[in-house]
Amino acid sequence: MNSKKTLLIVAGGLGSRYKGLKQVDGILSNGSPILEYSIYDAVKVGFNKIVIIINRFIPESYIERLEDISKANNFELHWVYQDMDKYIPAGYDYSSREKPWGTGHAVLCAKEYITEPFVMINADDFYGKEIYQLASKEIDHQNISESQFELIAYPLSTTLSNNGTVARGICTVDDDHFLLKVEEQTSIRKENDTIVYTEENGKEIEVDPDTLVSMNYFIFHPTIFDSLEIYFNDFIKSDPQPKEEFYIPTALQKMNEEKEIKILVRTSPSHWLGMTYPDDKIILKNYLETEIQNHRYPKNLWNSIALS
């Protein structure tokens, strides 16, 4: 077994559609945002190192809160800022950049902090208990290697929002459940009884509700960092548009095509919920209240801490 079991949380986004810092927005009266439920579920199954990628807008008061929680609950905690200049070639002018470089760059920023297989998640997604149990077993069984990563995916129909479009990585797999292709689509939505997205040429494409999609729940080997650094450098050399992003699925697709790795795709055993829009919060709030009533979570996640 690995002595270190690491959870990497990507929390550097600016929440443009949510209109606020949803990474630290408490859901219930206990003040815990989604990322604390993720940490709680991970720690319960043996994860003991948490690395969080953040932006400079995360309040110091929240950093202090989670520092106290980590000390009281005996897990290692690292904060990493996703600053614009990290891994940028000298002399490159990014002054017109309006937002972070994307999830691929966010993961790359953790390179100096992680030397063991690790799980990567989004801070604003609730992934459910059982998925962490599955990931813990995969790491313990040494199923993650330089040549094989894993993606734990969800059926598309279970990941939509009633409040607007969503971005998802649509997966195509072979007969052995290895990833053939993942395509990032940013305009997925319900249209009456169907699910569609709009291509760049304006054409609407219908998608099967059971199609597996990436919600950025990956189990990586640390060798991914070397590839990400190369690909991000290529991305910068392409002179991207001010809002263009370097996505993890795009990098994985390239690694897959170049036969560097195989990516096993598993279906998540858990329920997913997210907060893309402000009105999504009440859905998550109601779900968590039900989970507490069913004794799946304590009312206060961190009973050993006197939270204000």
ZABA-259921 format. One record per residue: residue in three letters; x, y, z of N, C-alpha, C, O in turn; residue number from 1. Coordinates in steps of 0.02 Angstrom, whole numbers, plus 50000, padded with zeros to 5 digits. Example, Ala and Ser with C-alpha at 12.3 -4.5 7.8 and 13.67 -1.06 7.14 Angstrom:
% residues 2
> ala_50660_49716_50390_50615_49775_50390_50660_49835_50390_50712_49834_50423_1
> ser_50642_49888_50354_50684_49947_50357_50645_50002_50394_50670_50057_50402_2
//
This chain:
% residues 308
> met_50041_49940_50000_50000_50000_50000_50043_50063_50000_50099_50063_50027_1
> asn_50017_50116_49970_50052_50179_49970_50044_50213_50038_49989_50213_50066_2
> ser_50099_50240_50065_50095_50275_50129_50060_50342_50121_50026_50364_50168_3
> lys_50067_50373_50064_50032_50435_50049_49976_50421_50000_49986_50388_49948_4
> lys_49917_50446_50016_49861_50441_49970_49833_50511_49962_49807_50541_50009_5
> thr_49839_50537_49901_49830_50609_49890_49768_50625_49851_49751_50592_49802_6
> leu_49734_50678_49873_49677_50707_49838_49696_50777_49816_49713_50819_49857_7
> leu_49694_50789_49750_49708_50855_49721_49641_50887_49703_49603_50860_49664_8
> ile_49628_50945_49733_49565_50981_49721_49579_51044_49681_49618_51086_49702_9
> val_49547_51049_49623_49556_51108_49580_49503_51160_49599_49444_51150_49588_10
> ala_49526_51215_49628_49481_51266_49654_49502_51336_49632_49491_51384_49668_11
> gly_49534_51340_49574_49561_51404_49552_49516_51444_49506_49534_51499_49485_12
> gly_49456_51417_49489_49412_51452_49444_49382_51515_49475_49385_51525_49535_13
> leu_49353_51558_49432_49326_51621_49455_49250_51620_49461_49220_51670_49482_14
> gly_49216_51564_49444_49144_51558_49455_49103_51609_49418_49058_51640_49447_15
> ser_49117_51620_49353_49083_51673_49316_49008_51661_49310_48969_51709_49315_16
> arg_48987_51598_49301_48916_51585_49296_48882_51582_49364_48822_51596_49370_17
> tyr_48920_51563_49414_48893_51559_49482_48889_51628_49515_48852_51639_49563_18
> lys_48927_51675_49488_48929_51744_49515_48957_51746_49586_48931_51782_49629_19
> gly_49010_51709_49598_49040_51710_49664_49090_51654_49672_49098_51612_49628_20
> leu_49124_51653_49730_49175_51602_49745_49140_51540_49772_49138_51529_49833_21
> lys_49113_51499_49728_49076_51440_49750_49121_51389_49784_49097_51346_49821_22
> gln_49187_51394_49773_49233_51348_49805_49227_51350_49881_49236_51299_49915_23
> val_49212_51409_49909_49210_51416_49982_49141_51437_50007_49134_51459_50064_24
> asp_49091_51429_49965_49022_51446_49984_48991_51389_50023_48979_51335_49996_25
> gly_48978_51400_50087_48948_51348_50129_48878_51330_50105_48840_51372_50084_26
> ile_48863_51264_50110_48798_51240_50085_48746_51240_50140_48690_51264_50130_27
> leu_48764_51214_50198_48718_51209_50255_48741_51256_50311_48790_51293_50302_28
> ser_48708_51255_50367_48724_51299_50423_48792_51283_50453_48820_51324_50490_29
> asn_48820_51223_50439_48886_51207_50465_48943_51244_50429_49001_51241_50450_30
> gly_48926_51280_50375_48975_51320_50340_49021_51283_50292_49064_51314_50261_31
> ser_49012_51218_50286_49057_51178_50243_49038_51184_50170_48981_51170_50152_32
> pro_49085_51205_50126_49073_51203_50054_49081_51132_50028_49099_51086_50065_33
> ile_49067_51123_49964_49070_51056_49935_49138_51023_49945_49143_50963_49959_34
> leu_49192_51062_49938_49258_51031_49941_49271_50999_50009_49311_50952_50013_35
> glu_49238_51023_50062_49248_50991_50128_49213_50923_50131_49236_50878_50164_36
> tyr_49157_50917_50096_49124_50851_50093_49168_50802_50054_49172_50743_50071_37
> ser_49202_50827_50002_49248_50785_49964_49307_50763_50008_49326_50705_50008_38
> ile_49334_50811_50046_49390_50794_50090_49367_50744_50143_49403_50696_50158_39
> tyr_49309_50755_50171_49282_50710_50223_49276_50639_50196_49298_50592_50228_40
> asp_49246_50632_50136_49238_50566_50107_49305_50533_50092_49313_50473_50101_41
> ala_49353_50573_50069_49419_50546_50053_49457_50525_50115_49486_50471_50117_42
> val_49457_50567_50166_49493_50551_50228_49464_50488_50261_49501_50449_50291_43
> lys_49398_50480_50257_49365_50422_50288_49389_50356_50258_49385_50304_50291_44
> val_49415_50357_50196_49438_50295_50164_49514_50293_50155_49540_50255_50115_45
> gly_49549_50335_50193_49621_50328_50195_49663_50381_50161_49725_50378_50164_46
> phe_49632_50430_50128_49672_50484_50099_49699_50527_50156_49662_50545_50202_47
> asn_49763_50543_50152_49794_50579_50207_49834_50641_50185_49870_50671_50224_48
> lys_49828_50658_50121_49862_50717_50095_49815_50753_50047_49791_50723_49999_49
> ile_49802_50816_50060_49757_50857_50019_49797_50915_49990_49829_50952_50027_50
> val_49794_50923_49924_49825_50979_49889_49770_51017_49855_49731_50989_49816_51
> ile_49766_51082_49868_49712_51123_49841_49740_51179_49798_49780_51219_49821_52
> ile_49719_51181_49734_49740_51233_49688_49690_51290_49695_49630_51281_49684_53
> ile_49714_51350_49712_49669_51406_49724_49691_51468_49686_49747_51471_49660_54
> asn_49646_51519_49684_49664_51584_49657_49675_51633_49715_49663_51617_49773_55
> arg_49697_51693_49699_49714_51742_49750_49653_51774_49782_49660_51814_49829_56
> phe_49593_51757_49758_49532_51786_49787_49504_51744_49845_49459_51767_49881_57
> ile_49530_51684_49855_49507_51643_49911_49525_51679_49977_49584_51695_49988_58
> pro_49477_51692_50019_49491_51731_50080_49536_51695_50129_49533_51634_50137_59
> glu_49578_51734_50162_49624_51707_50211_49586_51672_50268_49610_51624_50297_60
> ser_49527_51698_50284_49487_51668_50337_49469_51596_50322_49466_51554_50367_61
> tyr_49456_51581_50257_49439_51512_50239_49501_51468_50242_49498_51411_50264_62
> ile_49558_51494_50219_49620_51456_50223_49635_51438_50296_49655_51381_50310_63
> glu_49626_51486_50341_49638_51472_50412_49589_51420_50438_49608_51377_50478_64
> arg_49527_51423_50417_49476_51374_50438_49498_51303_50420_49497_51258_50462_65
> leu_49518_51293_50357_49536_51226_50335_49603_51204_50365_49613_51144_50375_66
> glu_49647_51250_50378_49709_51233_50413_49693_51203_50482_49722_51153_50502_67
> asp_49646_51235_50518_49626_51209_50583_49595_51140_50578_49609_51096_50618_68
> ile_49554_51131_50526_49521_51066_50515_49573_51012_50501_49569_50956_50527_69
> ser_49623_51028_50460_49674_50978_50442_49714_50957_50503_49730_50898_50511_70
> lys_49732_51005_50545_49771_50989_50605_49731_50945_50653_49758_50898_50682_71
> ala_49667_50961_50662_49626_50923_50708_49610_50853_50683_49596_50807_50722_72
> asn_49611_50844_50616_49591_50780_50587_49650_50743_50555_49640_50693_50519_73
> asn_49710_50766_50567_49771_50730_50550_49779_50714_50476_49797_50658_50458_74
> phe_49765_50763_50433_49783_50754_50363_49828_50812_50342_49822_50869_50366_75
> glu_49872_50797_50295_49920_50846_50269_49883_50891_50220_49843_50868_50180_76
> leu_49898_50956_50224_49862_51004_50182_49912_51052_50149_49955_51080_50183_77
> his_49905_51060_50083_49948_51107_50046_49903_51152_50003_49857_51129_49970_78
> trp_49919_51217_50003_49885_51266_49961_49932_51285_49904_49991_51299_49916_79
> val_49906_51285_49843_49947_51302_49785_49909_51354_49744_49853_51342_49723_80
> tyr_49940_51411_49731_49907_51463_49691_49917_51450_49617_49972_51436_49594_81
> gln_49862_51455_49580_49864_51448_49507_49877_51518_49478_49832_51549_49449_82
> asp_49938_51541_49485_49955_51607_49460_49968_51605_49385_49990_51554_49359_83
> met_49954_51661_49352_49960_51665_49280_50030_51649_49254_50038_51621_49200_84
> asp_50081_51666_49293_50149_51660_49268_50181_51591_49279_50238_51580_49258_85
> lys_50145_51545_49312_50174_51480_49324_50180_51440_49260_50132_51430_49223_86
> tyr_50241_51416_49247_50257_51375_49188_50248_51413_49122_50239_51383_49069_87
> ile_50250_51480_49125_50245_51521_49065_50316_51535_49040_50359_51554_49079_88
> pro_50329_51525_48975_50396_51540_48948_50415_51613_48959_50373_51658_48955_89
> ala_50478_51624_48973_50503_51692_48986_50488_51737_48926_50500_51718_48868_90
> gly_50464_51796_48940_50451_51845_48888_50382_51842_48856_50364_51885_48816_91
> tyr_50342_51790_48875_50275_51785_48845_50229_51836_48876_50225_51842_48937_92
> asp_50194_51874_48834_50149_51927_48857_50078_51898_48866_50045_51882_48817_93
> tyr_50056_51893_48929_49988_51868_48942_49945_51923_48974_49897_51908_49009_94
> ser_49962_51986_48962_49927_52042_48994_49854_52047_48974_49814_52076_49011_95
> ser_49835_52018_48917_49765_52021_48895_49724_51963_48922_49664_51958_48909_96
> arg_49756_51919_48960_49722_51861_48987_49671_51882_49040_49687_51921_49084_97
> glu_49610_51855_49035_49556_51875_49080_49538_51823_49132_49503_51838_49180_98
> lys_49562_51762_49124_49543_51708_49170_49600_51657_49175_49647_51660_49135_99
> pro_49597_51611_49224_49650_51560_49230_49658_51520_49166_49615_51520_49123_100
> trp_49715_51485_49162_49732_51448_49101_49692_51383_49092_49696_51353_49039_101
> gly_49655_51361_49143_49615_51301_49136_49639_51244_49180_49689_51249_49215_102
> thr_49601_51188_49177_49613_51132_49223_49680_51098_49211_49711_51074_49259_103
> gly_49704_51096_49149_49768_51065_49135_49824_51103_49169_49870_51073_49198_104
> his_49822_51169_49165_49872_51211_49199_49865_51205_49274_49915_51205_49310_105
> ala_49802_51201_49299_49791_51195_49372_49826_51133_49399_49860_51136_49451_106
> val_49818_51076_49366_49850_51015_49388_49926_51021_49384_49961_51000_49430_107
> leu_49950_51051_49331_50022_51060_49323_50052_51100_49381_50109_51088_49402_108
> cys_50014_51147_49407_50039_51189_49463_50055_51148_49525_50091_51172_49569_109
> ala_50028_51088_49530_50040_51045_49588_50101_51000_49581_50114_50959_49624_110
> lys_50138_51008_49527_50192_50962_49510_50242_50953_49567_50262_50897_49581_111
> glu_50262_51007_49600_50314_51001_49652_50287_50974_49718_50326_50963_49764_112
> tyr_50222_50964_49722_50191_50941_49785_50171_50868_49785_50156_50840_49838_113
> ile_50170_50836_49726_50143_50768_49722_50192_50722_49686_50214_50736_49630_114
> thr_50211_50668_49719_50256_50619_49690_50227_50548_49692_50263_50499_49681_115
> glu_50163_50542_49708_50129_50478_49714_50065_50478_49672_50041_50532_49653_116
> pro_50036_50419_49657_49971_50418_49623_49921_50459_49663_49922_50460_49724_117
> phe_49877_50493_49626_49831_50539_49659_49765_50544_49622_49760_50531_49562_118
> val_49714_50564_49659_49648_50578_49631_49643_50653_49619_49663_50693_49661_119
> met_49616_50671_49561_49602_50742_49545_49527_50752_49541_49491_50713_49510_120
> ile_49503_50806_49573_49431_50823_49569_49423_50899_49561_49470_50937_49570_121
> asn_49362_50919_49545_49342_50990_49547_49317_51008_49617_49285_50967_49650_122
> ala_49330_51069_49638_49308_51091_49704_49232_51098_49708_49203_51090_49762_123
> asp_49200_51115_49652_49129_51131_49654_49084_51073_49632_49026_51084_49615_124
> asp_49111_51013_49631_49071_50954_49614_49066_50908_49675_49115_50896_49710_125
> phe_49006_50883_49688_48994_50833_49740_48992_50765_49706_48948_50752_49665_126
> tyr_49040_50722_49723_49049_50659_49686_49019_50599_49722_49007_50547_49690_127
> gly_49006_50603_49787_48976_50547_49823_49027_50503_49857_49084_50498_49835_128
> lys_49007_50470_49911_49051_50430_49952_49085_50372_49915_49146_50363_49918_129
> glu_49045_50334_49880_49069_50270_49853_49125_50277_49803_49166_50232_49795_130
> ile_49127_50334_49768_49179_50343_49717_49248_50347_49750_49298_50327_49719_131
> tyr_49252_50374_49811_49316_50377_49846_49338_50308_49871_49397_50293_49872_132
> gln_49289_50268_49889_49305_50199_49908_49335_50161_49849_49384_50125_49856_133
> leu_49305_50170_49790_49330_50139_49730_49400_50164_49713_49445_50124_49698_134
> ala_49411_50229_49715_49476_50257_49699_49529_50234_49747_49586_50219_49727_135
> ser_49513_50230_49811_49561_50207_49861_49584_50136_49847_49643_50121_49852_136
> lys_49537_50093_49829_49554_50024_49813_49598_50019_49750_49645_49979_49747_137
> glu_49583_50060_49700_49623_50059_49639_49695_50079_49652_49742_50050_49624_138
> ile_49705_50128_49696_49774_50148_49714_49808_50094_49755_49866_50077_49743_139
> asp_49771_50066_49804_49800_50014_49846_49820_49952_49806_49869_49919_49821_140
> his_49780_49937_49755_49794_49878_49714_49846_49892_49660_49860_49849_49618_141
> gln_49874_49952_49660_49926_49972_49613_49903_49966_49540_49941_49945_49497_142
> asn_49841_49985_49529_49814_49985_49461_49829_50049_49422_49813_50054_49363_143
> ile_49861_50097_49456_49880_50159_49423_49955_50158_49412_49994_50147_49459_144
> ser_49976_50170_49350_50047_50165_49333_50066_50217_49282_50024_50257_49260_145
> glu_50129_50216_49262_50153_50262_49210_50116_50251_49145_50111_50297_49103_146
> ser_50090_50192_49135_50057_50176_49071_49981_50171_49076_49948_50162_49025_147
> gln_49953_50176_49137_49880_50171_49143_49853_50218_49198_49873_50214_49256_148
> phe_49808_50262_49177_49770_50304_49223_49698_50280_49223_49680_50234_49187_149
> glu_49657_50311_49265_49586_50294_49266_49543_50357_49267_49562_50408_49296_150
> leu_49487_50352_49234_49435_50403_49235_49372_50371_49262_49349_50321_49234_151
> ile_49344_50399_49315_49280_50374_49341_49227_50423_49317_49225_50481_49339_152
> ala_49184_50400_49273_49137_50443_49236_49065_50432_49259_49050_50385_49295_153
> tyr_49023_50477_49236_48952_50477_49255_48908_50477_49192_48929_50506_49141_154
> pro_48849_50446_49193_48803_50452_49137_48783_50526_49127_48769_50561_49176_155
> leu_48783_50548_49066_48770_50618_49051_48705_50644_49082_48703_50700_49109_156
> ser_48652_50604_49079_48586_50627_49103_48586_50645_49177_48543_50682_49200_157
> thr_48634_50618_49215_48636_50631_49287_48678_50692_49304_48687_50707_49363_158
> thr_48706_50726_49254_48753_50781_49267_48730_50848_49239_48769_50895_49236_159
> leu_48667_50853_49218_48643_50915_49187_48616_50963_49240_48602_50944_49297_160
> ser_48609_51025_49220_48579_51077_49263_48515_51100_49231_48510_51106_49170_161
> asn_48465_51113_49273_48402_51141_49248_48407_51216_49238_48358_51248_49217_162
> asn_48465_51244_49252_48471_51317_49253_48515_51345_49197_48530_51405_49196_163
> gly_48536_51302_49150_48576_51326_49094_48620_51272_49065_48616_51214_49085_164
> thr_48662_51291_49018_48706_51243_48984_48764_51223_49030_48780_51258_49078_165
> val_48793_51165_49015_48850_51140_49052_48905_51117_49004_48891_51103_48945_166
> ala_48966_51114_49029_49022_51087_48990_49039_51018_49015_49046_51008_49076_167
> arg_49046_50970_48971_49062_50901_48989_49110_50871_48939_49110_50889_48880_168
> gly_49151_50825_48962_49195_50788_48918_49160_50723_48898_49155_50677_48938_169
> ile_49137_50719_48836_49100_50661_48812_49149_50605_48794_49194_50615_48753_170
> cys_49139_50547_48824_49186_50492_48817_49164_50440_48766_49105_50422_48762_171
> thr_49212_50416_48728_49202_50358_48685_49252_50305_48708_49311_50319_48714_172
> val_49227_50244_48720_49270_50191_48747_49268_50130_48701_49222_50122_48661_173
> asp_49320_50087_48707_49321_50025_48668_49287_49969_48708_49259_49981_48761_174
> asp_49289_49909_48681_49254_49852_48713_49283_49834_48781_49249_49802_48821_175
> asp_49345_49854_48793_49377_49839_48858_49372_49898_48906_49404_49898_48959_176
> his_49332_49947_48887_49319_50006_48929_49379_50053_48935_49385_50091_48983_177
> phe_49424_50050_48886_49478_50099_48884_49457_50158_48840_49422_50149_48790_178
> leu_49478_50216_48860_49458_50277_48826_49487_50281_48755_49547_50272_48745_179
> leu_49443_50293_48707_49465_50305_48638_49469_50380_48624_49514_50404_48590_180
> lys_49420_50416_48652_49416_50487_48637_49375_50522_48691_49326_50494_48716_181
> val_49396_50582_48709_49355_50624_48752_49352_50693_48720_49404_50724_48706_182
> glu_49292_50717_48709_49281_50781_48675_49246_50829_48723_49193_50814_48749_183
> glu_49276_50887_48734_49247_50937_48777_49194_50976_48739_49208_51007_48687_184
> gln_49133_50973_48764_49077_51011_48736_49051_51059_48789_49041_51040_48846_185
> thr_49042_51122_48770_49027_51174_48819_48956_51200_48818_48940_51246_48855_186
> ser_48913_51171_48777_48844_51197_48772_48792_51142_48780_48739_51144_48748_187
> ile_48805_51093_48822_48760_51037_48831_48699_51058_48872_48706_51092_48923_188
> arg_48640_51039_48850_48578_51060_48883_48521_51014_48866_48524_50975_48818_189
> lys_48468_51019_48905_48406_50984_48890_48365_51024_48840_48358_51085_48846_190
> glu_48337_50989_48791_48289_51019_48744_48229_50973_48742_48229_50923_48707_191
> asn_48177_50991_48780_48118_50948_48787_48139_50880_48814_48163_50877_48871_192
> asp_48131_50826_48776_48148_50759_48801_48216_50735_48776_48232_50676_48784_193
> thr_48256_50779_48748_48321_50760_48721_48376_50800_48754_48364_50851_48787_194
> ile_48439_50776_48744_48498_50812_48766_48539_50829_48705_48553_50786_48663_195
> val_48557_50892_48698_48592_50915_48638_48650_50961_48657_48653_50987_48713_196
> tyr_48696_50969_48609_48745_51023_48613_48751_51054_48544_48730_51025_48494_197
> thr_48779_51114_48541_48785_51151_48478_48858_51153_48456_48902_51174_48493_198
> glu_48869_51130_48394_48937_51132_48367_48955_51204_48346_48912_51247_48344_199
> glu_49019_51214_48331_49042_51281_48312_49006_51307_48250_48998_51368_48242_200
> asn_48985_51262_48205_48950_51283_48144_48876_51295_48156_48839_51310_48108_201
> gly_48853_51289_48219_48783_51301_48235_48739_51240_48233_48680_51244_48252_202
> lys_48766_51183_48211_48726_51122_48207_48716_51092_48276_48762_51088_48316_203
> glu_48653_51071_48290_48637_51039_48354_48646_50964_48349_48621_50932_48302_204
> ile_48681_50935_48397_48695_50864_48399_48660_50834_48459_48668_50857_48516_205
> glu_48620_50781_48448_48586_50747_48503_48633_50694_48533_48670_50662_48497_206
> val_48630_50687_48600_48673_50641_48635_48632_50592_48676_48582_50612_48708_207
> asp_48651_50529_48675_48618_50478_48715_48625_50494_48789_48680_50509_48812_208
> pro_48570_50492_48828_48574_50508_48899_48622_50465_48939_48649_50487_48990_209
> asp_48634_50403_48916_48679_50358_48953_48752_50365_48934_48795_50330_48960_210
> thr_48767_50411_48888_48837_50423_48869_48878_50442_48930_48857_50485_48969_211
> leu_48935_50410_48939_48977_50427_48995_49015_50492_48982_49040_50504_48928_212
> val_49017_50534_49034_49052_50598_49027_49101_50607_49085_49091_50582_49140_213
> ser_49154_50642_49070_49204_50658_49120_49181_50716_49163_49161_50768_49137_214
> met_49182_50707_49228_49169_50761_49276_49234_50779_49312_49233_50804_49368_215
> asn_49290_50766_49278_49356_50779_49306_49368_50741_49372_49394_50769_49420_216
> tyr_49349_50677_49372_49369_50633_49427_49417_50582_49397_49396_50532_49367_217
> phe_49481_50595_49406_49533_50554_49377_49578_50525_49432_49584_50553_49486_218
> ile_49609_50468_49416_49663_50441_49458_49725_50440_49414_49729_50404_49364_219
> phe_49774_50481_49433_49834_50491_49393_49896_50463_49427_49900_50457_49488_220
> his_49944_50445_49386_50012_50432_49408_50050_50498_49402_50036_50537_49357_221
> pro_50098_50513_49446_50132_50578_49443_50171_50592_49380_50191_50649_49368_222
> thr_50183_50541_49338_50217_50554_49274_50175_50599_49229_50201_50624_49179_223
> ile_50111_50609_49245_50070_50653_49203_50098_50724_49202_50088_50760_49153_224
> phe_50132_50745_49255_50156_50814_49259_50205_50831_49204_50204_50886_49177_225
> asp_50248_50783_49186_50297_50796_49133_50262_50808_49066_50281_50853_49029_226
> ser_50212_50768_49052_50175_50776_48990_50135_50842_48990_50133_50877_48939_227
> leu_50104_50858_49046_50066_50921_49051_50111_50981_49038_50090_51029_49006_228
> glu_50171_50979_49064_50217_51035_49054_50234_51045_48980_50237_51101_48956_229
> ile_50245_50989_48946_50260_50993_48874_50200_51019_48835_50207_51063_48793_230
> tyr_50142_50991_48850_50082_51011_48813_50061_51083_48828_50037_51118_48783_231
> phe_50070_51104_48890_50053_51173_48906_50100_51222_48870_50078_51275_48848_232
> asn_50162_51204_48865_50209_51245_48828_50188_51250_48754_50193_51303_48724_233
> asp_50165_51194_48726_50140_51195_48657_50078_51239_48651_50070_51275_48602_234
> phe_50035_51235_48701_49974_51276_48703_49992_51350_48702_49962_51389_48665_235
> ile_50040_51370_48742_50061_51440_48745_50091_51462_48678_50078_51517_48654_236
> lys_50131_51418_48648_50162_51434_48584_50110_51443_48528_50124_51476_48478_237
> ser_50051_51413_48537_49997_51420_48487_49964_51488_48490_49919_51503_48450_238
> asp_49984_51530_48538_49956_51598_48547_49880_51595_48557_49843_51620_48515_239
> pro_49858_51564_48613_49786_51556_48624_49749_51622_48633_49779_51673_48652_240
> gln_49684_51620_48619_49642_51678_48629_49636_51694_48704_49648_51650_48745_241
> pro_49618_51756_48722_49617_51776_48793_49575_51732_48839_49589_51727_48898_242
> lys_49522_51700_48812_49479_51658_48853_49489_51583_48840_49455_51542_48870_243
> glu_49534_51566_48794_49545_51496_48777_49581_51460_48835_49626_51488_48866_244
> glu_49560_51398_48849_49587_51362_48907_49622_51297_48887_49607_51266_48835_245
> phe_49668_51277_48929_49705_51215_48922_49672_51163_48967_49684_51163_49028_246
> tyr_49631_51120_48938_49590_51073_48976_49626_51007_48989_49665_50984_48947_247
> ile_49614_50977_49046_49640_50910_49061_49617_50859_49008_49659_50821_48984_248
> pro_49552_50857_48989_49533_50808_48938_49571_50815_48873_49586_50765_48841_249
> thr_49586_50876_48854_49624_50887_48792_49694_50857_48798_49719_50825_48751_250
> ala_49726_50868_48855_49793_50841_48865_49791_50764_48866_49835_50732_48837_251
> leu_49741_50736_48898_49736_50663_48901_49723_50634_48832_49748_50580_48816_252
> gln_49683_50669_48793_49670_50645_48725_49735_50641_48685_49746_50594_48647_253
> lys_49777_50691_48694_49841_50692_48659_49886_50635_48683_49918_50601_48643_254
> met_49888_50625_48749_49928_50570_48777_49903_50503_48751_49942_50458_48736_255
> asn_49837_50497_48746_49806_50435_48722_49824_50423_48649_49842_50367_48630_256
> glu_49819_50475_48609_49834_50469_48537_49907_50453_48525_49924_50417_48478_257
> glu_49950_50479_48567_50022_50466_48559_50044_50401_48593_50104_50386_48595_258
> lys_49996_50364_48619_50007_50298_48649_50052_50301_48711_50086_50252_48727_259
> glu_50053_50359_48744_50092_50364_48806_50058_50324_48862_50091_50294_48904_260
> ile_49992_50326_48862_49954_50294_48916_49890_50263_48889_49867_50279_48834_261
> lys_49861_50219_48930_49792_50197_48920_49752_50223_48980_49777_50227_49035_262
> ile_49690_50240_48967_49647_50267_49020_49586_50222_49027_49543_50220_48982_263
> leu_49582_50187_49083_49525_50144_49096_49467_50186_49120_49474_50227_49165_264
> val_49408_50177_49090_49349_50216_49108_49302_50171_49149_49279_50119_49125_265
> arg_49288_50192_49209_49241_50157_49253_49180_50201_49263_49184_50262_49262_266
> thr_49123_50169_49274_49062_50206_49289_49058_50218_49364_49067_50172_49404_267
> ser_49045_50280_49383_49042_50296_49454_48985_50260_49489_48930_50254_49461_268
> pro_48998_50235_49550_48945_50204_49589_48906_50256_49630_48859_50239_49667_269
> ser_48925_50320_49624_48897_50372_49666_48853_50420_49628_48852_50421_49566_270
> his_48816_50460_49666_48773_50513_49638_48814_50576_49632_48854_50592_49677_271
> trp_48806_50613_49576_48842_50675_49565_48795_50735_49570_48738_50732_49548_272
> leu_48820_50789_49600_48785_50854_49600_48838_50909_49594_48894_50901_49616_273
> gly_48819_50965_49563_48866_51019_49556_48833_51087_49562_48771_51092_49565_274
> met_48875_51139_49565_48849_51207_49572_48877_51250_49515_48923_51289_49525_275
> thr_48847_51242_49457_48866_51284_49400_48833_51352_49405_48864_51404_49390_276
> tyr_48770_51353_49427_48730_51414_49431_48706_51424_49503_48701_51376_49540_277
> pro_48690_51486_49522_48666_51499_49591_48607_51456_49612_48604_51433_49669_278
> asp_48560_51444_49566_48500_51405_49583_48514_51331_49593_48471_51295_49617_279
> asp_48574_51308_49574_48592_51238_49586_48604_51225_49660_48601_51167_49682_280
> lys_48618_51277_49698_48637_51269_49768_48581_51237_49809_48594_51195_49852_281
> ile_48518_51256_49797_48462_51231_49837_48454_51156_49826_48434_51120_49872_282
> ile_48469_51131_49765_48464_51060_49751_48515_51022_49793_48499_50970_49822_283
> leu_48576_51047_49794_48628_51015_49834_48612_51020_49909_48623_50972_49946_284
> lys_48586_51076_49930_48568_51085_50000_48516_51033_50021_48523_51001_50074_285
> asn_48465_51024_49981_48412_50976_49997_48440_50905_49998_48420_50864_50040_286
> tyr_48485_50890_49951_48514_50823_49948_48555_50809_50011_48549_50755_50041_287
> leu_48597_50857_50030_48639_50846_50089_48598_50841_50153_48615_50803_50198_288
> glu_48545_50878_50157_48501_50872_50216_48471_50802_50220_48465_50775_50275_289
> thr_48453_50774_50163_48428_50705_50162_48482_50655_50181_48469_50608_50218_290
> glu_48543_50666_50157_48599_50623_50174_48613_50624_50250_48629_50573_50280_291
> ile_48606_50683_50280_48616_50689_50352_48561_50652_50390_48574_50617_50439_292
> gln_48500_50659_50366_48444_50623_50397_48453_50548_50393_48431_50511_50437_293
> asn_48485_50525_50339_48497_50454_50329_48563_50431_50361_48585_50375_50350_294
> his_48593_50475_50400_48654_50460_50438_48714_50444_50393_48759_50407_50411_295
> arg_48713_50473_50333_48770_50465_50288_48824_50516_50301_48882_50506_50285_296
> tyr_48804_50572_50331_48851_50624_50353_48828_50650_50420_48769_50652_50434_297
> pro_48876_50671_50462_48856_50706_50524_48833_50776_50507_48852_50804_50455_298
> lys_48793_50805_50550_48770_50874_50538_48828_50921_50535_48830_50967_50493_299
> asn_48876_50912_50578_48938_50951_50576_48994_50903_50555_49011_50857_50592_300
> leu_49022_50915_50497_49073_50869_50471_49132_50862_50519_49161_50808_50526_301
> trp_49151_50917_50551_49213_50919_50589_49196_50933_50663_49207_50988_50688_302
> asn_49170_50882_50696_49146_50891_50764_49201_50912_50814_49186_50940_50866_303
> ser_49263_50898_50796_49317_50914_50841_49338_50987_50837_49380_51010_50876_304
> ile_49309_51025_50789_49327_51094_50780_49269_51139_50801_49211_51124_50784_305
> ala_49282_51191_50838_49231_51240_50855_49226_51291_50798_49263_51340_50796_306
> leu_49180_51278_50752_49174_51320_50693_49131_51381_50708_49079_51376_50741_307
> ser_49153_51438_50683_49114_51499_50693_49066_51508_50634_49028_51557_50632_308
//
